[in-house]
């Protein structure tokens, strides 16, 4: 009988982690030919399971075994690939990336291009000083596989871009391409669809389906949304909120649906291999503005250009106090770039007519005077947060607008941080390390960090990434409560209709290319 690909045994008392005991009595056997889905709410341990199986997390009470054969043996570092938010954050850390880095050309150029990162040497983790001899057949085979993967993932036009300059969705597709090129024995997806537009979700869903059908890699996909499970999965592991196994076994075909089918008419894979995308054309809509309301953001004829690439041009946009804007558009359209002008991080603001809180950028204003009036949540900020800091210190750092605690822990500041944590339901987690929280709880902690200053302007970029339904509803309801205050202004980015607050009054949407 063939050896299983992987086995995991947890004692009856469970795996002790973050004050909880996950997976009590779990006996998990991953046999050849099986492809697994893992579903459950935030905090149930889906990411922990992926980290255990990939070797990224060592737990002495967990018995893990591998049944790989061949030159890689049982080394999970080489035989297991992971596509996840954590892996995305790790990639940025490996490049010493920081939040504003992607906007600074000299810093961006210190990071590899996507093409170099997907080269055979990079994928096979060859030391730059190491001499490797490959047969012409091996080189040609990799080149064919790379061409196919780049084409299928819609990355052709991005190969000359530096990694740090890619959007959140583009980076996720790049991570999947790298994983596919490595041809791992196990390919683990942890919340792979979060933050992706419909076209990118179709691309990734199709790639997962092809991988499952191909059989070269065994697939596991973990998600809070059951409808995201690929239809080719053979088995499912369902967990409850306490990390206990609810069901473990073959898939019931009524649950074997995929997120969105590939559509050659609308998917970006073809257009993105032809050349750079045309500049984004923004279209604003909403009720007639109140001329008495103060202008918090004012952009006049603003353009963003990187070399020969024009992200958008000739944008006129005004945000007045009390307005609540939804900013929508596909991955790579420039949404995060636009918000970087608002929060004061983008250096091209000095070459454009951009006014924040009535003051034109470049007239001597302090960047910190801008930031102290803005509460901000984004995937980029999330990736750069200190995972070892306590949850309380993470929220306190919002008072200083840094990814780490930079100010004092005075009783007044601590009281405000605890009030903010209570508002998002995390009062009991203040002493835990930020990195020990589930992905959903981390996002709630970042919302607490954003509101701790009680700012007049909230900038929330994909704030509901990886939240299960109860937490999404709690998050959106909290945003609506905050915006019940007429003094609160909101800029909100999302790709999913079920994460859109009711309070939205205006829209700025990337129009289809003409």
VENZICOR-V835444 format. One record per backbone hydrogen bond with DSSP energy under -1.0 kcal/mol. NH is the residue of the N-H (numbers start at 1). CO is the residue of the C=O. If there is no record, write none. Layout:
# VENZICOR-V835444
nh:NH co:CO
nh:NH co:CO
This chain:
# VENZICOR-V835444
nh:5 co:30
nh:6 co:30
nh:7 co:65
nh:8 co:28
nh:9 co:63
nh:10 co:26
nh:14 co:11
nh:15 co:22
nh:17 co:20
nh:20 co:17
nh:22 co:15
nh:23 co:243
nh:25 co:11
nh:26 co:23
nh:28 co:8
nh:30 co:6
nh:34 co:31
nh:36 co:219
nh:37 co:235
nh:38 co:221
nh:39 co:237
nh:40 co:223
nh:44 co:41
nh:49 co:45
nh:50 co:46
nh:51 co:47
nh:52 co:48
nh:53 co:49
nh:54 co:50
nh:56 co:51
nh:57 co:51
nh:62 co:59
nh:63 co:9
nh:65 co:7
nh:67 co:5
nh:73 co:70
nh:75 co:72
nh:79 co:75
nh:80 co:76
nh:81 co:186
nh:83 co:188
nh:88 co:84
nh:89 co:85
nh:90 co:86
nh:91 co:87
nh:92 co:88
nh:93 co:89
nh:94 co:90
nh:96 co:93
nh:97 co:92
nh:101 co:98
nh:103 co:100
nh:104 co:101
nh:108 co:104
nh:109 co:105
nh:110 co:107
nh:111 co:108
nh:114 co:161
nh:115 co:159
nh:117 co:113
nh:118 co:114
nh:119 co:116
nh:123 co:119
nh:124 co:120
nh:125 co:122
nh:126 co:121
nh:130 co:127
nh:139 co:135
nh:140 co:136
nh:141 co:137
nh:142 co:138
nh:143 co:139
nh:144 co:140
nh:145 co:141
nh:146 co:142
nh:147 co:143
nh:148 co:144
nh:149 co:145
nh:150 co:146
nh:151 co:147
nh:152 co:148
nh:153 co:149
nh:154 co:151
nh:155 co:150
nh:157 co:272
nh:158 co:155
nh:161 co:158
nh:163 co:112
nh:165 co:162
nh:166 co:163
nh:171 co:167
nh:172 co:168
nh:173 co:169
nh:174 co:170
nh:175 co:171
nh:176 co:172
nh:177 co:173
nh:178 co:174
nh:179 co:175
nh:180 co:176
nh:181 co:177
nh:182 co:178
nh:183 co:180
nh:185 co:79
nh:186 co:79
nh:187 co:218
nh:188 co:81
nh:189 co:220
nh:190 co:83
nh:191 co:222
nh:196 co:193
nh:201 co:197
nh:202 co:198
nh:203 co:199
nh:204 co:200
nh:205 co:201
nh:206 co:202
nh:207 co:203
nh:208 co:204
nh:209 co:205
nh:210 co:206
nh:211 co:207
nh:212 co:208
nh:213 co:209
nh:214 co:210
nh:215 co:211
nh:218 co:185
nh:220 co:187
nh:221 co:36
nh:222 co:189
nh:223 co:38
nh:228 co:225
nh:229 co:226
nh:233 co:230
nh:234 co:35
nh:235 co:35
nh:236 co:249
nh:237 co:37
nh:238 co:247
nh:239 co:39
nh:240 co:244
nh:243 co:240
nh:246 co:238
nh:247 co:238
nh:249 co:236
nh:251 co:234
nh:255 co:252
nh:257 co:255
nh:267 co:263
nh:272 co:268
nh:273 co:270
nh:280 co:311
nh:283 co:509
nh:285 co:507
nh:293 co:290
nh:296 co:319
nh:297 co:319
nh:298 co:355
nh:299 co:317
nh:300 co:353
nh:302 co:315
nh:304 co:312
nh:306 co:309
nh:309 co:306
nh:311 co:304
nh:315 co:302
nh:317 co:299
nh:319 co:297
nh:321 co:294
nh:323 co:320
nh:325 co:490
nh:326 co:506
nh:327 co:492
nh:328 co:508
nh:333 co:330
nh:338 co:334
nh:339 co:335
nh:340 co:336
nh:341 co:337
nh:342 co:338
nh:343 co:339
nh:345 co:340
nh:346 co:340
nh:349 co:346
nh:350 co:347
nh:352 co:349
nh:354 co:352
nh:355 co:298
nh:356 co:359
nh:357 co:296
nh:359 co:356
nh:361 co:354
nh:363 co:360
nh:371 co:367
nh:372 co:368
nh:373 co:370
nh:374 co:371
nh:375 co:457
nh:377 co:459
nh:382 co:378
nh:383 co:379
nh:384 co:380
nh:385 co:382
nh:386 co:403
nh:391 co:432
nh:392 co:430
nh:394 co:390
nh:395 co:391
nh:396 co:392
nh:397 co:393
nh:398 co:395
nh:399 co:396
nh:400 co:397
nh:402 co:397
nh:414 co:410
nh:415 co:411
nh:416 co:412
nh:417 co:413
nh:418 co:414
nh:419 co:415
nh:420 co:416
nh:421 co:417
nh:422 co:418
nh:423 co:419
nh:425 co:422
nh:426 co:421
nh:429 co:426
nh:432 co:429
nh:434 co:389
nh:435 co:387
nh:436 co:433
nh:437 co:434
nh:442 co:438
nh:443 co:439
nh:444 co:440
nh:445 co:441
nh:446 co:442
nh:447 co:443
nh:448 co:444
nh:449 co:445
nh:450 co:446
nh:451 co:447
nh:452 co:448
nh:454 co:451
nh:457 co:373
nh:458 co:489
nh:459 co:375
nh:460 co:491
nh:461 co:377
nh:462 co:493
nh:465 co:462
nh:467 co:464
nh:472 co:468
nh:473 co:469
nh:474 co:470
nh:475 co:471
nh:476 co:472
nh:477 co:473
nh:478 co:474
nh:479 co:475
nh:480 co:476
nh:481 co:477
nh:482 co:478
nh:483 co:479
nh:485 co:482
nh:488 co:485
nh:489 co:456
nh:490 co:323
nh:491 co:458
nh:492 co:325
nh:493 co:460
nh:499 co:496
nh:500 co:497
nh:505 co:324
nh:506 co:324
nh:507 co:285
nh:508 co:326
nh:509 co:283
nh:510 co:328
nh:511 co:281
